[in-house]
């Protein structure tokens, strides 16, 4: 056993999976990543601001390296435009977002789950970003590897959404149970000639070739572009290429959909939760079952895009309770919008973690 | 002759635009320097200067307004190969909004070349003035008079650019570009341009470019990017094996409260580790002001037989209070059932479950909390005292800490 934190496990998993560089700008509660990252990554760079951080990362990624950063909402807000650029250029990278209490600078050392709505609308035009969310230390390890794999396989920035309590709390943990993580293979299938930077085959993702290579001319472009990477206003080729950005995320969603479904037969009630609130939900379910109450639990780990696998589980229950540490129920709203449904309950809280008793009380089974 | 570094695409600029002259000078420079076009990466910004990508038969990366120097720096740091030439192109508007990136690139002195096409205005949005619009240009148009332009050549020089130069006469463009590209570190070149649509109509109007040509050099080492070998973080983590037994039935939720410098966080960590060596699951988290050297210091520890999913404390079973700062923070957790172990310097109202002892008087402020924990362990036998001693042993001040807990209070 060791006493450790998820920041360390995530950092270590990044490098094991083949991440090359950590580009940091200090911000609480992502500061442990910065410290671990400066020791562990093959390259560590201290950016002068978050915009620069993400620009450097995009450049590194264009050159074939895999960059990682960790920030919180204020940093992510500054990165929003560059995030769109990296998304449009289709360059793989990982952003670890540690949620803290908002709005604005809020409370830097208080946990929260308040940034999902922002991330859901991060890409202008409403394009999906893969968002993976660990619910415990094992997830922190495995989902980091899956995030990097997804970023590489789909050629996209990926967000690993954590929170203060998830990555700063020290816990006893048996590291010997962690599965080995191997460097993710970036070798390409043979490329159909003539190579075009954004020409994809059936899998919706163009093969990645770094700038500076001697075989293929690369044209990366942040503006609307055709499959060659040439800037275009709205030519059919460019619009098709833009639509493909959504398609690749959604048509290959099964490759990166993760969740824990703890189903109890005959239960009409389901708790849906994610991230730090999953701990309280697991305890609540244990307690309820001890008292012979029927309850199922769905811990969602791929928050975005929303998979049909997840919605179909939710749909199969008569009563569903969403548990998330924010003011209005952001994941619930992504699933159901603003429409009121009498069979949907929610447990929300700000400034404090949701406790097992908060959940049990709301369920009143 | 067709240039090997240019495509056959037509120039996208307005007739008479100065940018065409610069593009041709860049092409000429590359040919004269003999580069393979696929060793060149052109990184462009937003604005009229950002329309250059399709013209070049090199790798091209078209980024955001003002950010191209940072993007280009990232490309160079990713390639980490000085045989590849990263050429960043931006306009005066881009240099204004992204001044931080320009200065950062100069400071780092990585081998990239930044060419600023300065036509004194934002052409793409209708001719608005920029931070590089010159005094005379603004006087004639009666805008922002008296607000001087940035002198990016001097700024970049001050920030550490290996070379930085302003070139007004197109006749000198090719040689200047060659020099900048061949500069082994960061090179900035501001090139005067004209904008027939909104600004200077002709080359001969370049006298409105009221900043002087300039060329500054810094003699300094080029920054090389190195990808190093590192070893696993898990190698450095202390492995704690179960050596002791415990009498805990279910779990203990423990709150430690004191002041910065009072060893609260260390004590919590040691207690959590001691719990692990007694075969328990444990969690530990700290809370303190952002100014870590002053004010309160709080830590929460959970010791549990079962795995801990929810790491919140809700109602602590025991609260240790060592100072007034700490007391202030944990008051709301104190109720009739909670065991309170406090330093006797604190004036706590009489409650049924308070144990007040002179911890700090006996062992000093820094060790008071460990002594208090130790005495609680001895009284309750929650975990063996040996487990705590065992947790302390790897610490660099182990001897001192063990002495502190062995002192009878």
Interface residues (C-beta under 8 A of the other chain):
Chain A: X1 X2 X3 X4 X8 X11 X12 X15 X16 X20 X21 X28 X36 X39 X40 X41 X42 X43 X45 X48 X49 X51 X52 X55 X56 X57 X58 X59 X60 X61 X62 X63 X64 X65 X81 X82 X85 X89 X108 X109 X136 X165 X168 X169 X170 X171 X172 X175 X210 X211 X212 X213 X214 X217 X218 X219 X220 X221 X222 X223 X225 X229 X230 X231 X278 X279 X280 X282 X283 X352 X353 X355 X356 X357
Chain B: X36 X38 X39 X41 X43 X51 X53 X54 X57 X58 X59 X60 X61 X62 X63 X64 X67 X70 X71 X72 X73 X74 X75 X76 X77 X78 X79 X81 X84 X100 X101 X104 X225 X226 X227 X228 X229 X230 X232 X233 X234 X237 X238 X239 X240 X241 X242 X269 X272 X273 X275 X276 X280 X281 X282 X283 X284 X285 X287 X290 X308 X309 X310 X311 X312 X314
